[in-house]
Amino acid sequence: MDEKDTKERILRGAHELFMKYGIRSVSMDDVARHLSVSKKTLYQYFADKDEIVTMVSEFHLRGDQAQYADFRNSAVNAIDELVKISICIKKDLQKINPSLLFDLQKYHPKAWAAWLNHKHEHIGQSIIRNLKQGIEEGFFRQEIKTDILAIARLELIQMTFDDRLFPADKYNLADVNAQLFEHFVYGLLTDKGRKVYENYKQQPSTTPELISQSL
């Protein structure tokens, strides 16, 4: 296995652990044990845990961007794109430790900065584009202000992970996101859009219990 492959294997292994257990609770020893390598091997490729966290975050965000681009390119309309993303996000949130964003914000400023950039530059712009497309297609209300609602949606996404509002021992992360998204999306829809959206939800192949989105 060459150097590039080894480094990617470490990133993938660390990513699995961070997603499942959060970041603060996972040590370099845990990563080494998970991958069946020595801690010395980890330090040959990464200066410290913070560098691994930063690179794992960037790795994860690049994957999200590529996946959402595929959804955008394959969707037949704005609502179809939301449904495709909703299924993916519901599945992902069932595997994410709720402390993940808090750990990034408090202990890993470089990784947190990467998330904020992704949030505003990629997610925010994708939401605005989708809203404008939905308006043009007649599915979303003409009078909505796309920039205001994009900000609202971004904050709803981040709010999902706030343990002060939705403590993990009481709320399921995927369910919280789904409820917030349903509340958001029904405020967008025209009568035409509502019929199309609800038709998607009734299709067995595309029906989450409550559709969630993290564009």
C-alpha positions in Angstrom: 0.0 0.0 0.0 1.5 3.3 -1.1 1.6 6.5 1.0 -1.5 8.0 -0.6 -3.5 4.9 0.0 -2.3 4.6 3.6 -3.2 8.2 4.3 -6.7 7.8 2.8 -7.2 4.6 4.8 -6.4 6.5 8.0 -8.8 9.3 7.1 -11.6 6.8 6.3 -11.0 5.0 9.6 -11.0 8.2 11.6 -14.1 9.3 9.8 -16.0 6.2 10.8 -15.1 6.7 14.5 -15.8 10.4 14.6 -19.2 9.9 13.0 -20.2 7.2 15.5 -18.7 8.5 18.7 -18.1 12.2 18.2 -14.6 13.8 18.0 -13.6 14.6 21.6 -14.1 11.0 22.8 -11.9 9.5 20.1 -8.2 9.5 20.8 -5.2 8.8 18.5 -4.9 5.4 20.3 -8.5 4.7 19.3 -7.8 5.5 15.7 -4.7 3.3 15.7 -6.5 0.4 17.3 -9.4 0.7 14.9 -7.0 0.5 11.9 -4.7 -2.1 13.5 -1.7 0.2 13.0 0.7 1.7 15.5 0.3 5.3 16.8 3.7 6.0 15.3 2.3 5.2 11.9 -0.4 7.9 12.4 2.2 10.5 13.2 4.1 9.7 10.1 1.2 11.1 8.1 -0.4 13.6 10.5 1.1 16.0 12.9 -1.6 15.6 15.5 -5.3 14.8 16.1 -6.3 18.3 15.0 -4.8 17.8 11.6 -6.6 14.5 11.2 -9.9 16.1 12.3 -9.4 19.0 9.8 -8.6 16.6 6.9 -11.4 14.3 7.8 -13.8 17.2 7.8 -12.6 18.4 4.4 -12.8 14.8 3.1 -16.4 14.5 4.3 -17.5 17.9 2.9 -16.0 17.1 -0.5 -18.0 13.9 -0.6 -21.2 15.8 0.3 -20.6 18.4 -2.4 -20.1 15.6 -5.1 -23.1 13.7 -3.9 -25.4 16.7 -3.9 -24.2 17.7 -7.3 -25.3 14.3 -8.5 -28.7 14.8 -7.0 -29.0 18.3 -8.6 -28.0 17.0 -12.1 -30.3 14.0 -11.9 -33.4 15.7 -10.5 -36.4 16.4 -12.8 -37.5 19.4 -10.7 -36.8 21.2 -7.5 -39.0 19.0 -5.4 -37.4 15.9 -6.8 -34.0 17.2 -5.7 -35.3 17.8 -2.2 -36.6 14.3 -2.0 -33.4 12.7 -3.2 -31.4 14.7 -0.7 -33.9 14.0 2.1 -33.5 10.3 1.8 -29.7 10.6 1.9 -29.7 13.0 4.8 -32.1 10.9 6.9 -29.8 7.9 6.4 -26.7 9.9 7.3 -28.2 11.5 10.4 -29.0 8.0 11.8 -25.3 7.4 11.9 -24.0 10.8 13.1 -23.1 11.4 16.8 -25.1 14.5 17.9 -22.0 16.0 19.5 -20.1 16.2 16.2 -20.6 19.9 15.4 -20.2 21.0 19.0 -16.9 19.2 19.2 -15.7 20.9 16.0 -16.8 24.3 17.1 -15.2 24.1 20.6 -12.0 22.1 20.0 -11.0 22.3 16.3 -11.2 25.8 14.9 -9.8 24.9 11.4 -12.3 22.2 10.9 -15.1 24.4 12.2 -14.0 27.1 9.7 -14.2 24.5 6.9 -17.8 23.7 8.0 -18.8 27.3 8.1 -17.4 27.9 4.6 -19.3 24.9 3.4 -22.5 26.0 5.1 -22.5 29.5 3.6 -20.8 28.9 0.2 -22.2 25.6 -0.8 -25.3 24.8 1.3 -26.6 28.3 1.3 -26.1 28.8 -2.5 -27.7 25.5 -3.2 -30.8 26.4 -1.2 -31.1 29.7 -3.0 -30.8 28.0 -6.4 -33.3 25.3 -5.4 -35.8 27.9 -4.2 -35.5 30.0 -7.3 -36.0 26.9 -9.5 -39.0 25.9 -7.5 -40.6 29.3 -7.9 -40.0 29.2 -11.7 -41.6 25.7 -11.8 -44.6 26.9 -9.9 -44.0 24.7 -6.9 -42.9 27.4 -4.4 -44.7 30.6 -3.7 -43.7 33.6 -5.8 -43.5 36.0 -2.9 -40.9 34.2 -0.8 -37.5 35.9 -0.3 -34.9 33.3 -1.2 -32.0 34.9 0.7 -34.0 35.2 4.0 -35.3 31.6 3.8 -31.9 30.3 2.9 -30.5 31.8 6.1 -33.5 30.4 8.0 -32.9 26.9 6.6 -29.1 27.1 7.4 -29.9 27.9 11.0 -32.4 25.1 11.3 -29.8 22.7 10.1 -27.3 23.8 12.7 -30.1 24.0 15.4 -30.7 20.3 14.9 -27.3 19.5 16.5 -27.8 21.9 19.5 -28.0 19.6 22.6 -29.3 22.5 24.7 -32.4 22.5 22.6 -32.7 18.9 21.6 -30.8 16.8 24.2 -29.7 13.4 22.8 -31.3 11.4 25.6 -34.7 12.8 24.6 -34.6 13.5 20.9 -33.4 11.5 17.8 -31.3 13.6 15.5 -32.9 12.4 12.3 -36.4 13.0 13.7 -35.6 16.5 14.8 -34.2 17.4 11.4 -37.2 15.8 9.7 -39.7 17.8 11.7 -37.9 21.1 11.2 -37.7 20.4 7.4 -41.3 19.5 7.1 -42.2 22.8 8.9 -39.9 24.7 6.5 -40.9 23.1 3.3 -44.7 23.4 3.7 -44.2 27.1 4.1 -42.7 27.2 0.6 -45.3 25.2 -1.4 -48.1 26.4 -3.7 -51.1 24.1 -4.0 -49.5 22.6 -7.1 -46.2 22.1 -5.2 -48.0 20.5 -2.2 -49.7 17.9 -4.4 -46.4 17.0 -6.1 -44.5 16.9 -2.8 -47.1 14.7 -1.1 -47.2 12.4 -4.1 -43.4 11.8 -3.8 -43.9 11.0 -0.1 -46.4 8.4 -0.9 -44.1 6.5 -3.3 -42.7 3.5 -1.6 -39.3 3.9 -3.2 -38.8 7.5 -2.0 -40.8 7.8 1.2 -39.0 8.6 4.4 -41.3 8.9 7.5 -40.7 12.6 7.3 -38.7 14.1 4.5 -35.6 15.9 5.7 -33.2 18.1 3.7 -29.6 19.5 4.3 -28.9 21.1 1.0 
